[in-house]
Amino acid sequence: MKTSPFVTLSPRRSVLAIGALMVAILPALESGVWASTPEAYPAPLEDSQHEEDMAYLLKEIGERAERVLKAKGINWKKVSRTFQARAKDISSDQELVDLAAQLIAELHDGHARFTKVDVEMDGFGEGPRAPCGLNLYEHKGKWHVLRAVGDAKKAGVEAGWEVVKIDGVKAADWMEEAAARLTSKRGFSTERASHWIVGTWGMNGPEGESCSFEFKDVKRKKKKKTLSWRDKAGGDRLYGPVVYPEGLKPIGKDVAYRKLESGMGYILAAKVPGDLHEAFDEAIQDMGDIDGLILDFRSNMGGGYDRDAVLGRFVPEGESFGGEKSAGPNPYTGQIVVLIDPATISAAETIVGELKEEGRAYLIGPGGTHGASGSKYEVKVPSGKFAIRFVIASNKQRFNGGKGVEGLGIEPDEIVEYDPKLISAGVDPCISRAEELLKSALPKKAVTYVPPKG
């Protein structure tokens, strides 16, 4: 299996986590909003202040995010009663942060997180967790190896193998428990996002411990392996394709491209950098004459971009399409297939959504996008102990029949199953299907754009 062309895309999120709680507060650690020394932490709060902080937080979220909560079917009055009652039993600042982390999960919001925590959390929770070199996915009710890297690859584990048992427990039951842990203190805007992410970058266990695996290879032969949960095991996050095309040329940290042997152009975007439109210019120009374009936004982490500049790169020079005017020195005018998955999030969802809504591209993937794209608001509790950011309104309200993106995501025009046999053979199902689609005219019902003749 080919490796990523990016040398900086391997953040060890799960390794830094202190149990499920730390999954929720990790962004605070990474962004430097967490106090770095014991002397920096304010004095502990009185028990009454814990209740006051929780009451304020519940009120602010309920008022600021009222429309989003209703759209998601969340009974905020019921949630508020439950958490206010639980706040009465809190006896430490750590327990308050832990309860707030659980509240974040109740928002079903992929962007909800702590932006500041001034509480010493060292030693609180179940301890650090780490990867073992595996990314898993579910196919027709069974869990399979999507990618084996690092320790898992060295142990002889191969992509496409079925996972039968993990530590003596049926794989489905083990993964269900892992999903419950992951979603207990972290927000996901859709169930499909949490289900996908638990296997692709939530596959972790107690750091320093070992774990037994029972597999069946593609010939149905049983294989037993023992792996260790450790910070350098690999497999902590899957970016982009299942199988990386050979010879990808990187543009900065987030974009890579190449002209495939099929004659199709391929551009991978792992994030959405502010200069994405310039990266498109460079890739399109360097690839030259291509028979179609594949834009891979699978597991794209989002970012920020110039909407008109990006979309204008796919409108013929001097023309307009779907309200967008042409932009850039060499806009691409041929057919486009976009690849997505349930970990495609935020700004990446708005880009692929625009291309779909305007009938400019055909979207395929194993499932719809995360469903986390909205305007955000930050609330700091009265004590100043922590602050939380959450979504208060969905972006792109015209998408999904006027319902927007938040809590729904963008659905593909066509589902592409991740066949274990293809993955085992080193074939990326989505790239393969995209190449096939681009050999003829894309379905008119989904793609209204007609490439210029000649």
N, C-alpha and C positions, 0 to 999 in steps of 0.2 A: 504493500500500500504506500502510495506517495505521501510525502509529508508536506506541511504547509510551507509556502514560500516566505511567510512572515516570521521574523526572528523575535518579535516582541509581543506576540499574541498568546501568552500563556499565564494569565494571572491566576495564582493559587488561591482562589476564593474559599474553597471548602477547607483548605489547610489552615487558614487563618481563623476559621470559625471556632468559637467555643460553643459546641453543640448547636442546636437549632436556633437558640437565641442569637448567637453571633452571626448567623446567616442574615438576620434582619438588621443588625447594627454594623455589619462589615463596611458598608459605604462610608460610615462616619470615620472608621479607622483609616480607610484608604485615602480619604480626602483631607485628613489632618484635623477634623473637627473634634476628634476625641482627645481629651487632655492626656499629655504624655507622661506626667510624673505624679506620684501620690500627692505631692505638695500643691498641685494645680487643682485638686478636687475641692469643692466647697464643703462646708460642714454638713453632716447628715440632716435630713429633714425631720420635723416632728410628724407623727402619724397623721394628724389632721391635714397637714400640707399634702400628703400623698392623695388623700381624698379630694382636696381642692384641685390639685393638678389634673387628676383623672376627670373630674367633673367639667373642668374648663376644656379639656381636650375633646371630650365627648360632645359638648355643646358646639364648639367651633367646627368640628368635622360635620356634625349634623346639619348645621346652617350653611356652611360653605359648599359642601358637596351634596346637598339635598337632591338635586336632580339626577346626579350620577348614581347615588345610592338607590333611588327609586327605580331607575332604569335597570339596575342590576338585581332588583327584587330583594334588596337587603332591608329588613325590618330594623331600622336604626333605634327605634324606641325600645325594642326588646334587647338589642345589643347594649344599649346604654344602661338599662336596668341591671343587666347581668354584670357588666364591668364595674358599675358604681358600687354594687354590693360586694364584689370581690375586692375592691379598693379598701374597704373597711378592715379587711384582714391583713393588709400589708404592714409589715413591721420594719422594712428596710428600703433604702433607695434602689438597691439591686432588684428587689421584688417589684418595685414600681416600673422600672425599665423593662423587666421581663413581662409584666402585664401589658405594657404599652406595645411590646413586640407582638404579643398575641392579638392585640387590637388591630395592629397593622394587617395581620392576616385576614381579619374579618372584613376588611375593605375590598378584598378581591381586586387589588390594584397593583399592577406590575411596577408602578413607579413609586409606590408608597414606601418610605424608609426614614430612618433617623438621619438628620443632617447635623446633629450635634448631640453629644452625650457627655455630661460632666459628672459621671459616676464611675467609681473604680469597679470594673466588672471582672477583674482578674480572679480566677478561681471559682467564679460563679457559673454554674451550669454543669454539663456532663463531661466537659473536656474537649480538647482539639480533635477535629476530624480531618482525614486525609484521603486522597484517591488511591487506587490500586493499579491504574493503567487501563481501565476499561470504560467504554461508553456503550450503553445498552439501549435497545429500543424494542417495542412490542410489535409483533406481526402475527395477525390472526390468532390472538389469544396467548401467544407464547413469546417469551423474551429471548432476544438474540444479541450477539455481539455486533455492534455497529462499527466499532473501532477498537483495536488492541494495540497499545503503544507502550513504550517504556518497559516496566517490569512485566506486564502481561504479555507483551510481544516476545520478550526474552524467555518467558516460560513456555512459549510455543502456542499460546492462544491465538486463534485466527478469527477474522471478521466473518460473520455469517453463521458461526456456531450457535446452536441453541443452548440457552442456559437452563438447566434442569433444576438444580438446587444450589442454594447459597448458604453455607454453614449448616447444612443438613435440613434447611427449610425450603419448601417449594419456592421456586423463583418468583412466581406471581405473588405469593404471600409476603416474601421478603421485600419485594419492591413496593407492595401496598403499604407496609410499615414504614419504608423509607419515604414514601410520598407523604404519609401522615406527619412524619417528623419535619419534612421540608416545608409543608404548608401550614404548620402550626404557628410559625412565627415569621412568615414571609408572605408577601402578597403576590398573587398571580391573577391576572385579569380574566383568564378563562381556565376551565378545567383541563383542556387539551394542552395548554402551555405547561402547567405543573406536571402533567403526566409525561410529557416529552422531556422536560428538563430534568426530572428526577433520574432519568437514565443517561442523558447526554452530558450533564455536568453536575448532577447531584449525587452521582455514584460515589459515596464515600463511607468511611467507617472510623472507629476509634483509632487515632494515630498510635502506631507502634504495635498494634495487634495484628494477628494473621487471620485469614479467612479462607475457608475451603470452598471450592467451586466444582460442580459436576456439570459437564457439558456433553452435547452430542454434536459431532462434526457433521459436515454436509452428507457424509455417507452413513450417518446414524450410528457411528461408533462412539461409545462412551469414553470420555476423557475426564480425568480428575486432576485438578491443579490447586495449589495453595499459594495465595498471594498475600502480601503485606500491605496494610494501609499506612502509607508514608508520604511525606510531603514532596518527595522527588520521584514518585512512582510514575507520574504522567497520567494523562487521561482526565484532567480536571475540567476541561471544557472543549467542546467540539465546535469548530468554526467552519462555516461554509460547506463545501462538498464532502461527501462520504469518501470519495476517492479523488485525490487531487490530480488533475491533468499534468502530465510531464511538461517541464519547461515553462512554467508560469513566470512571468516577469513582474516583479513588484513595483508599485508606484507608491512611494512613501510606506507607511505602516499598515494601511488599511485596504489597499486596492492592488489587484494583480490581474494579469490578462495573458492571452495568447491566441493565435489562430490555430484551431484544432485541425487534425488530419482530415476531418470531414469537410473542411472548407468553411466551417462556421466560426464566427468570432466568439470568444468567451471572456467575460469580465466578472471577476469575483470582488464583491465589496463586503468586507468583514465588519466594517463600521460605516458611518456616514460622515466623512470629514467635510469641513466647510468648503474645501476646494474640490469636491467630488466632480463638478462639471469640467474642471481642468484635467482631472485624471481621465475622464471619458474622452476628452479631446486627444490626449496623448495616446491612449489605447486604440481608439478608432483609427487615428492617422497611421500608427505603426503597423496595425494589422492589415491595412490596405484593403484590397478587394475581398470581401467576405460574402458568403451566400446567405447569411442570416446571423442574428446576434442573440447570444444567451447571456442574460444578466442574472448572476447568482447572488441572491440576497438571503440565503439560508443562514439562520442563526446570527443575522446582522444585529449588532447591539444598538443601532441608532446613532444619534448625534445631532448635527445641525447642518442645513444646506440652503442654498439660494434656489428657491423653487423654480422661478422662471428660467434661470440659467441651466438647471439640470434638465427640466422637461423640454426646453427649447433645443437641446442637443439631439432630439429625435423628431424634429419637424423640418421638412425640406427648406432649404435656403430661400428666403423671400416669401415664404408661405406661412399659413397658420393652420392649426388643427386643434379642435376641441377648445378653442379660446386661447391656445398657446401660440406664440410667435417663435419663429426660428431663432436660434442663438448659437454662437460659436463659429469657429473657422471652418469646420468640416462636419456638420450635423449628419447623423446616420439616418438614412431614409428607407432602409429595408425592414424586413419583418423581425419581430422581437418575441422571444419567449423568456419569461421571468420565472426564476426558481425561488420558492418560499418554503418555510416550515414553521412549526409552532413556536420556535425561538426567534423568529423574525419580529423585531419589536420597535416601537416608537417611530422615529423619523423614517426608518426603513419601511414601515407600514404605510406611511403617507405617500412615499414615492411609488411603491408598487400599487397602492390603491389608486393613485392618479392615473398611472399607465393603464390600469384595468378599466376604471370608470370612463376614461376618454376613448376606450376602444383602440388603444395604441398597441397593446401587448397582450399576449396570452399567458396566463399564470398557471403553473403546475407545481405540485409538491405533495408530500405525504400528508399534509393537512393545512388548515388555515393558519394565519399568523397569530401572534400572542394575544392581540387585542388590548394593547396598552399604549394609547396615544391620546394625550389630553393636556389641557392647561393645568398647571400645578400651583399649589399654594402651600406656604409654610406656616406652621403654628409653633410657637415657643410657649411652653407651660409657664405659669406664674413664678414658680420657684427658680426657673432658669436652668433646671437640671438637664433638660433635653428639648430638642425641637424635632418635629416631624413634617415631612413634605408629602402631599397627596394630591390626587387629581380632583378638580372641581368641575370640569366640563370636558366633554369629548371633542377631539379635533375632527375636522372634516365632517361636519354635520350632514352634508349631502350624501355621504357614502351610506351604503346599506339601507337604501330607501328612506334616508333622512334620520337614521339612528346614530350615525357617526361610527367611530372606530372603537372607542373604549368599551371593553367588555364583550366585544363581538369579533374584532379583527377583520382581516380580509380573506375571503374564501378563494381557493384556486378554481380556475375554470375546469381543471381536470386533476383528479387524485392520482398520484403515482405511488404505488406500493413499493416498499423497500424489500424486494425479493431477496431472501438470504443467499440463494444460489448465485444471483448476479453479484452481490456484494462480495461473496466468497471468491468469485472469479475476477475480482478487481474492477468491476464495472459499476459506475455510478448510475443508478436507475433514472434519476432526473436528467442528467446530462445526456444519457443515451436517448431518452424519450424526446428531449428538446431537439436533438439533432434530427430525429426521425420526423418530427412535426415540421421543421423548417425546410424540409425537402419539397414541400408543396404549400399551397395557400392555406393559411390558418383559418379555423372555423369563423365564418362571417358573422355568426350570431354573437360571438364574443369580441371579435376584432373588426371594427368598422373601417379602420385605416387601410387605404389601398396604396401600395408603393408606387411611385412614379415609374412610368415605362422607360426603358432604356437606361 
